[in-house]
Amino acid sequence: MFGLGMQEVLLIALVVLLLFGGKKIPELMRGLGKGVKSFKQGMNEPLEEPKQETKNE
């Protein structure tokens, strides 16, 4: 996974848990998921816009 071993992943998870606490993590992951979804939509929109412009002309 991105060149990270299991020890590094566990260390990162532990640091995140210590910084944000257990109750805040689901909110952070939800926000991250929304951000990824928005990014994917943004990547697809420029491909769709020229098609719409040619239909209108």
PDB file of N, CA, C and O in Angstrom:
ATOM      1  N   MET A   1       0.845  -1.179   0.000  1.00  0.00           N
ATOM      2  CA  MET A   1       0.000   0.000   0.000  1.00  0.00           C
ATOM      3  C   MET A   1       0.887   1.238   0.000  1.00  0.00           C
ATOM      4  O   MET A   1       1.368   1.653   1.054  1.00  0.00           O
ATOM      5  N   PHE A   2       1.106   1.825  -1.153  1.00  0.00           N
ATOM      6  CA  PHE A   2       1.895   3.043  -1.333  1.00  0.00           C
ATOM      7  C   PHE A   2       3.304   2.907  -0.771  1.00  0.00           C
ATOM      8  O   PHE A   2       3.897   3.903  -0.357  1.00  0.00           O
ATOM      9  N   GLY A   3       3.843   1.710  -0.748  1.00  0.00           N
ATOM     10  CA  GLY A   3       5.190   1.509  -0.250  1.00  0.00           C
ATOM     11  C   GLY A   3       5.307   1.573   1.263  1.00  0.00           C
ATOM     12  O   GLY A   3       6.416   1.642   1.792  1.00  0.00           O
ATOM     13  N   LEU A   4       4.186   1.549   1.965  1.00  0.00           N
ATOM     14  CA  LEU A   4       4.197   1.590   3.419  1.00  0.00           C
ATOM     15  C   LEU A   4       4.010   0.183   3.961  1.00  0.00           C
ATOM     16  O   LEU A   4       3.184  -0.584   3.465  1.00  0.00           O
ATOM     17  N   GLY A   5       4.776  -0.141   4.970  1.00  0.00           N
ATOM     18  CA  GLY A   5       4.624  -1.414   5.633  1.00  0.00           C
ATOM     19  C   GLY A   5       3.538  -1.352   6.685  1.00  0.00           C
ATOM     20  O   GLY A   5       2.979  -0.289   6.957  1.00  0.00           O
ATOM     21  N   MET A   6       3.246  -2.490   7.269  1.00  0.00           N
ATOM     22  CA  MET A   6       2.190  -2.555   8.278  1.00  0.00           C
ATOM     23  C   MET A   6       2.551  -1.715   9.503  1.00  0.00           C
ATOM     24  O   MET A   6       1.668  -1.101  10.103  1.00  0.00           O
ATOM     25  N   GLN A   7       3.812  -1.676   9.881  1.00  0.00           N
ATOM     26  CA  GLN A   7       4.222  -0.899  11.045  1.00  0.00           C
ATOM     27  C   GLN A   7       3.995   0.590  10.826  1.00  0.00           C
ATOM     28  O   GLN A   7       3.552   1.291  11.736  1.00  0.00           O
ATOM     29  N   GLU A   8       4.294   1.077   9.629  1.00  0.00           N
ATOM     30  CA  GLU A   8       4.096   2.493   9.333  1.00  0.00           C
ATOM     31  C   GLU A   8       2.613   2.854   9.350  1.00  0.00           C
ATOM     32  O   GLU A   8       2.232   3.904   9.866  1.00  0.00           O
ATOM     33  N   VAL A   9       1.775   1.978   8.781  1.00  0.00           N
ATOM     34  CA  VAL A   9       0.340   2.231   8.756  1.00  0.00           C
ATOM     35  C   VAL A   9      -0.203   2.279  10.179  1.00  0.00           C
ATOM     36  O   VAL A   9      -1.002   3.157  10.504  1.00  0.00           O
ATOM     37  N   LEU A  10       0.216   1.352  11.027  1.00  0.00           N
ATOM     38  CA  LEU A  10      -0.232   1.334  12.415  1.00  0.00           C
ATOM     39  C   LEU A  10       0.233   2.580  13.165  1.00  0.00           C
ATOM     40  O   LEU A  10      -0.515   3.137  13.968  1.00  0.00           O
ATOM     41  N   LEU A  11       1.459   3.014  12.906  1.00  0.00           N
ATOM     42  CA  LEU A  11       1.972   4.220  13.548  1.00  0.00           C
ATOM     43  C   LEU A  11       1.165   5.447  13.138  1.00  0.00           C
ATOM     44  O   LEU A  11       0.831   6.281  13.980  1.00  0.00           O
ATOM     45  N   ILE A  12       0.854   5.559  11.861  1.00  0.00           N
ATOM     46  CA  ILE A  12       0.051   6.680  11.371  1.00  0.00           C
ATOM     47  C   ILE A  12      -1.342   6.641  11.995  1.00  0.00           C
ATOM     48  O   ILE A  12      -1.866   7.672  12.416  1.00  0.00           O
ATOM     49  N   ALA A  13      -1.940   5.455  12.052  1.00  0.00           N
ATOM     50  CA  ALA A  13      -3.268   5.319  12.661  1.00  0.00           C
ATOM     51  C   ALA A  13      -3.238   5.710  14.135  1.00  0.00           C
ATOM     52  O   ALA A  13      -4.169   6.350  14.624  1.00  0.00           O
ATOM     53  N   LEU A  14      -2.195   5.339  14.835  1.00  0.00           N
ATOM     54  CA  LEU A  14      -2.067   5.682  16.245  1.00  0.00           C
ATOM     55  C   LEU A  14      -1.935   7.189  16.432  1.00  0.00           C
ATOM     56  O   LEU A  14      -2.551   7.758  17.334  1.00  0.00           O
ATOM     57  N   VAL A  15      -1.150   7.827  15.602  1.00  0.00           N
ATOM     58  CA  VAL A  15      -0.977   9.282  15.690  1.00  0.00           C
ATOM     59  C   VAL A  15      -2.298   9.987  15.404  1.00  0.00           C
ATOM     60  O   VAL A  15      -2.655  10.936  16.103  1.00  0.00           O
ATOM     61  N   VAL A  16      -3.027   9.536  14.388  1.00  0.00           N
ATOM     62  CA  VAL A  16      -4.322  10.133  14.072  1.00  0.00           C
ATOM     63  C   VAL A  16      -5.279   9.950  15.242  1.00  0.00           C
ATOM     64  O   VAL A  16      -6.001  10.878  15.605  1.00  0.00           O
ATOM     65  N   LEU A  17      -5.289   8.770  15.828  1.00  0.00           N
ATOM     66  CA  LEU A  17      -6.159   8.506  16.972  1.00  0.00           C
ATOM     67  C   LEU A  17      -5.817   9.410  18.149  1.00  0.00           C
ATOM     68  O   LEU A  17      -6.713   9.925  18.818  1.00  0.00           O
ATOM     69  N   LEU A  18      -4.531   9.604  18.402  1.00  0.00           N
ATOM     70  CA  LEU A  18      -4.117  10.462  19.504  1.00  0.00           C
ATOM     71  C   LEU A  18      -4.447  11.935  19.241  1.00  0.00           C
ATOM     72  O   LEU A  18      -4.845  12.655  20.156  1.00  0.00           O
ATOM     73  N   LEU A  19      -4.285  12.373  18.009  1.00  0.00           N
ATOM     74  CA  LEU A  19      -4.531  13.778  17.680  1.00  0.00           C
ATOM     75  C   LEU A  19      -6.014  14.131  17.687  1.00  0.00           C
ATOM     76  O   LEU A  19      -6.393  15.183  18.201  1.00  0.00           O
ATOM     77  N   PHE A  20      -6.850  13.276  17.132  1.00  0.00           N
ATOM     78  CA  PHE A  20      -8.249  13.635  16.926  1.00  0.00           C
ATOM     79  C   PHE A  20      -9.211  12.935  17.872  1.00  0.00           C
ATOM     80  O   PHE A  20     -10.347  13.384  18.027  1.00  0.00           O
ATOM     81  N   GLY A  21      -8.800  11.875  18.493  1.00  0.00           N
ATOM     82  CA  GLY A  21      -9.699  11.149  19.393  1.00  0.00           C
ATOM     83  C   GLY A  21     -10.624  10.219  18.624  1.00  0.00           C
ATOM     84  O   GLY A  21     -10.829  10.387  17.422  1.00  0.00           O
ATOM     85  N   GLY A  22     -11.170   9.257  19.311  1.00  0.00           N
ATOM     86  CA  GLY A  22     -11.995   8.233  18.679  1.00  0.00           C
ATOM     87  C   GLY A  22     -13.313   8.750  18.133  1.00  0.00           C
ATOM     88  O   GLY A  22     -13.806   8.233  17.130  1.00  0.00           O
ATOM     89  N   LYS A  23     -13.892   9.755  18.765  1.00  0.00           N
ATOM     90  CA  LYS A  23     -15.199  10.242  18.326  1.00  0.00           C
ATOM     91  C   LYS A  23     -15.105  11.121  17.086  1.00  0.00           C
ATOM     92  O   LYS A  23     -16.072  11.227  16.332  1.00  0.00           O
ATOM     93  N   LYS A  24     -13.983  11.737  16.870  1.00  0.00           N
ATOM     94  CA  LYS A  24     -13.830  12.676  15.753  1.00  0.00           C
ATOM     95  C   LYS A  24     -13.444  11.966  14.451  1.00  0.00           C
ATOM     96  O   LYS A  24     -13.653  12.516  13.369  1.00  0.00           O
ATOM     97  N   ILE A  25     -12.890  10.768  14.537  1.00  0.00           N
ATOM     98  CA  ILE A  25     -12.395  10.063  13.354  1.00  0.00           C
ATOM     99  C   ILE A  25     -13.497   9.769  12.332  1.00  0.00           C
ATOM    100  O   ILE A  25     -13.263   9.981  11.142  1.00  0.00           O
ATOM    101  N   PRO A  26     -14.697   9.288  12.728  1.00  0.00           N
ATOM    102  CA  PRO A  26     -15.738   9.059  11.710  1.00  0.00           C
ATOM    103  C   PRO A  26     -16.101  10.326  10.933  1.00  0.00           C
ATOM    104  O   PRO A  26     -16.356  10.265   9.730  1.00  0.00           O
ATOM    105  N   GLU A  27     -16.124  11.464  11.613  1.00  0.00           N
ATOM    106  CA  GLU A  27     -16.404  12.723  10.919  1.00  0.00           C
ATOM    107  C   GLU A  27     -15.301  13.053   9.920  1.00  0.00           C
ATOM    108  O   GLU A  27     -15.580  13.511   8.812  1.00  0.00           O
ATOM    109  N   LEU A  28     -14.058  12.821  10.306  1.00  0.00           N
ATOM    110  CA  LEU A  28     -12.941  13.094   9.405  1.00  0.00           C
ATOM    111  C   LEU A  28     -12.989  12.189   8.177  1.00  0.00           C
ATOM    112  O   LEU A  28     -12.753  12.641   7.057  1.00  0.00           O
ATOM    113  N   MET A  29     -13.295  10.919   8.390  1.00  0.00           N
ATOM    114  CA  MET A  29     -13.363   9.978   7.269  1.00  0.00           C
ATOM    115  C   MET A  29     -14.535  10.321   6.348  1.00  0.00           C
ATOM    116  O   MET A  29     -14.418  10.194   5.129  1.00  0.00           O
ATOM    117  N   ARG A  30     -15.653  10.750   6.913  1.00  0.00           N
ATOM    118  CA  ARG A  30     -16.801  11.155   6.115  1.00  0.00           C
ATOM    119  C   ARG A  30     -16.433  12.358   5.256  1.00  0.00           C
ATOM    120  O   ARG A  30     -16.765  12.408   4.072  1.00  0.00           O
ATOM    121  N   GLY A  31     -15.754  13.317   5.849  1.00  0.00           N
ATOM    122  CA  GLY A  31     -15.313  14.493   5.103  1.00  0.00           C
ATOM    123  C   GLY A  31     -14.317  14.136   4.019  1.00  0.00           C
ATOM    124  O   GLY A  31     -14.351  14.700   2.925  1.00  0.00           O
ATOM    125  N   LEU A  32     -13.429  13.201   4.321  1.00  0.00           N
ATOM    126  CA  LEU A  32     -12.459  12.757   3.324  1.00  0.00           C
ATOM    127  C   LEU A  32     -13.166  12.067   2.166  1.00  0.00           C
ATOM    128  O   LEU A  32     -12.809  12.273   1.006  1.00  0.00           O
ATOM    129  N   GLY A  33     -14.167  11.248   2.476  1.00  0.00           N
ATOM    130  CA  GLY A  33     -14.934  10.574   1.434  1.00  0.00           C
ATOM    131  C   GLY A  33     -15.661  11.557   0.539  1.00  0.00           C
ATOM    132  O   GLY A  33     -15.692  11.383  -0.679  1.00  0.00           O
ATOM    133  N   LYS A  34     -16.252  12.595   1.133  1.00  0.00           N
ATOM    134  CA  LYS A  34     -16.937  13.620   0.348  1.00  0.00           C
ATOM    135  C   LYS A  34     -15.949  14.370  -0.531  1.00  0.00           C
ATOM    136  O   LYS A  34     -16.257  14.720  -1.670  1.00  0.00           O
ATOM    137  N   GLY A  35     -14.760  14.613   0.008  1.00  0.00           N
ATOM    138  CA  GLY A  35     -13.740  15.303  -0.779  1.00  0.00           C
ATOM    139  C   GLY A  35     -13.286  14.477  -1.972  1.00  0.00           C
ATOM    140  O   GLY A  35     -13.099  15.014  -3.064  1.00  0.00           O
ATOM    141  N   VAL A  36     -13.109  13.191  -1.774  1.00  0.00           N
ATOM    142  CA  VAL A  36     -12.703  12.305  -2.869  1.00  0.00           C
ATOM    143  C   VAL A  36     -13.805  12.229  -3.913  1.00  0.00           C
ATOM    144  O   VAL A  36     -13.529  12.240  -5.113  1.00  0.00           O
ATOM    145  N   LYS A  37     -15.066  12.150  -3.458  1.00  0.00           N
ATOM    146  CA  LYS A  37     -16.197  12.105  -4.384  1.00  0.00           C
ATOM    147  C   LYS A  37     -16.261  13.388  -5.210  1.00  0.00           C
ATOM    148  O   LYS A  37     -16.482  13.345  -6.420  1.00  0.00           O
ATOM    149  N   SER A  38     -16.068  14.522  -4.551  1.00  0.00           N
ATOM    150  CA  SER A  38     -16.076  15.805  -5.247  1.00  0.00           C
ATOM    151  C   SER A  38     -14.936  15.893  -6.252  1.00  0.00           C
ATOM    152  O   SER A  38     -15.107  16.417  -7.353  1.00  0.00           O
ATOM    153  N   PHE A  39     -13.776  15.380  -5.869  1.00  0.00           N
ATOM    154  CA  PHE A  39     -12.621  15.388  -6.773  1.00  0.00           C
ATOM    155  C   PHE A  39     -12.898  14.541  -8.012  1.00  0.00           C
ATOM    156  O   PHE A  39     -12.577  14.946  -9.130  1.00  0.00           O
ATOM    157  N   LYS A  40     -13.491  13.372  -7.814  1.00  0.00           N
ATOM    158  CA  LYS A  40     -13.803  12.503  -8.954  1.00  0.00           C
ATOM    159  C   LYS A  40     -14.818  13.158  -9.873  1.00  0.00           C
ATOM    160  O   LYS A  40     -14.696  13.069 -11.095  1.00  0.00           O
ATOM    161  N   GLN A  41     -15.822  13.817  -9.298  1.00  0.00           N
ATOM    162  CA  GLN A  41     -16.808  14.518 -10.116  1.00  0.00           C
ATOM    163  C   GLN A  41     -16.149  15.653 -10.888  1.00  0.00           C
ATOM    164  O   GLN A  41     -16.476  15.885 -12.051  1.00  0.00           O
ATOM    165  N   GLY A  42     -15.230  16.354 -10.253  1.00  0.00           N
ATOM    166  CA  GLY A  42     -14.519  17.438 -10.912  1.00  0.00           C
ATOM    167  C   GLY A  42     -13.645  16.948 -12.047  1.00  0.00           C
ATOM    168  O   GLY A  42     -13.462  17.639 -13.049  1.00  0.00           O
ATOM    169  N   MET A  43     -13.110  15.756 -11.884  1.00  0.00           N
ATOM    170  CA  MET A  43     -12.286  15.182 -12.953  1.00  0.00           C
ATOM    171  C   MET A  43     -13.147  14.783 -14.149  1.00  0.00           C
ATOM    172  O   MET A  43     -12.681  14.842 -15.287  1.00  0.00           O
ATOM    173  N   ASN A  44     -14.383  14.381 -13.913  1.00  0.00           N
ATOM    174  CA  ASN A  44     -15.261  13.943 -14.997  1.00  0.00           C
ATOM    175  C   ASN A  44     -15.984  15.104 -15.667  1.00  0.00           C
ATOM    176  O   ASN A  44     -16.339  14.998 -16.841  1.00  0.00           O
ATOM    177  N   GLU A  45     -16.212  16.194 -14.968  1.00  0.00           N
ATOM    178  CA  GLU A  45     -16.956  17.317 -15.537  1.00  0.00           C
ATOM    179  C   GLU A  45     -16.295  17.937 -16.768  1.00  0.00           C
ATOM    180  O   GLU A  45     -16.999  18.201 -17.743  1.00  0.00           O
ATOM    181  N   PRO A  46     -14.989  18.184 -16.779  1.00  0.00           N
ATOM    182  CA  PRO A  46     -14.408  18.780 -17.992  1.00  0.00           C
ATOM    183  C   PRO A  46     -14.594  17.895 -19.224  1.00  0.00           C
ATOM    184  O   PRO A  46     -14.652  18.404 -20.343  1.00  0.00           O
ATOM    185  N   LEU A  47     -14.686  16.593 -19.035  1.00  0.00           N
ATOM    186  CA  LEU A  47     -14.909  15.705 -20.167  1.00  0.00           C
ATOM    187  C   LEU A  47     -16.344  15.817 -20.677  1.00  0.00           C
ATOM    188  O   LEU A  47     -16.590  15.613 -21.865  1.00  0.00           O
ATOM    189  N   GLU A  48     -17.280  16.134 -19.809  1.00  0.00           N
ATOM    190  CA  GLU A  48     -18.683  16.227 -20.198  1.00  0.00           C
ATOM    191  C   GLU A  48     -19.033  17.593 -20.786  1.00  0.00           C
ATOM    192  O   GLU A  48     -19.925  17.674 -21.630  1.00  0.00           O
ATOM    193  N   GLU A  49     -18.365  18.661 -20.372  1.00  0.00           N
ATOM    194  CA  GLU A  49     -18.705  20.008 -20.814  1.00  0.00           C
ATOM    195  C   GLU A  49     -18.594  20.202 -22.325  1.00  0.00           C
ATOM    196  O   GLU A  49     -19.517  20.762 -22.915  1.00  0.00           O
ATOM    197  N   PRO A  50     -17.511  19.769 -22.988  1.00  0.00           N
ATOM    198  CA  PRO A  50     -17.452  19.962 -24.446  1.00  0.00           C
ATOM    199  C   PRO A  50     -18.583  19.232 -25.169  1.00  0.00           C
ATOM    200  O   PRO A  50     -19.059  19.713 -26.197  1.00  0.00           O
ATOM    201  N   LYS A  51     -19.016  18.097 -24.662  1.00  0.00           N
ATOM    202  CA  LYS A  51     -20.110  17.375 -25.300  1.00  0.00           C
ATOM    203  C   LYS A  51     -21.390  18.190 -25.224  1.00  0.00           C
ATOM    204  O   LYS A  51     -22.153  18.224 -26.189  1.00  0.00           O
ATOM    205  N   GLN A  52     -21.642  18.848 -24.094  1.00  0.00           N
ATOM    206  CA  GLN A  52     -22.841  19.650 -23.938  1.00  0.00           C
ATOM    207  C   GLN A  52     -22.795  20.885 -24.827  1.00  0.00           C
ATOM    208  O   GLN A  52     -23.821  21.311 -25.358  1.00  0.00           O
ATOM    209  N   GLU A  53     -21.616  21.456 -24.987  1.00  0.00           N
ATOM    210  CA  GLU A  53     -21.481  22.645 -25.828  1.00  0.00           C
ATOM    211  C   GLU A  53     -21.750  22.306 -27.285  1.00  0.00           C
ATOM    212  O   GLU A  53     -22.362  23.105 -27.994  1.00  0.00           O
ATOM    213  N   THR A  54     -21.312  21.145 -27.749  1.00  0.00           N
ATOM    214  CA  THR A  54     -21.527  20.788 -29.146  1.00  0.00           C
ATOM    215  C   THR A  54     -22.994  20.481 -29.404  1.00  0.00           C
ATOM    216  O   THR A  54     -23.479  20.700 -30.515  1.00  0.00           O
ATOM    217  N   LYS A  55     -23.716  19.977 -28.399  1.00  0.00           N
ATOM    218  CA  LYS A  55     -25.128  19.702 -28.558  1.00  0.00           C
ATOM    219  C   LYS A  55     -25.927  21.009 -28.666  1.00  0.00           C
ATOM    220  O   LYS A  55     -26.911  21.079 -29.402  1.00  0.00           O
ATOM    221  N   ASN A  56     -25.506  22.022 -27.942  1.00  0.00           N
ATOM    222  CA  ASN A  56     -26.223  23.297 -27.930  1.00  0.00           C
ATOM    223  C   ASN A  56     -26.003  24.092 -29.215  1.00  0.00           C
ATOM    224  O   ASN A  56     -26.825  24.945 -29.551  1.00  0.00           O
ATOM    225  N   GLU A  57     -24.936  23.838 -29.926  1.00  0.00           N
ATOM    226  CA  GLU A  57     -24.606  24.630 -31.121  1.00  0.00           C
ATOM    227  C   GLU A  57     -25.260  24.128 -32.339  1.00  0.00           C
ATOM    228  O   GLU A  57     -25.074  24.693 -33.417  1.00  0.00           O
TER     229      GLU A  57
END
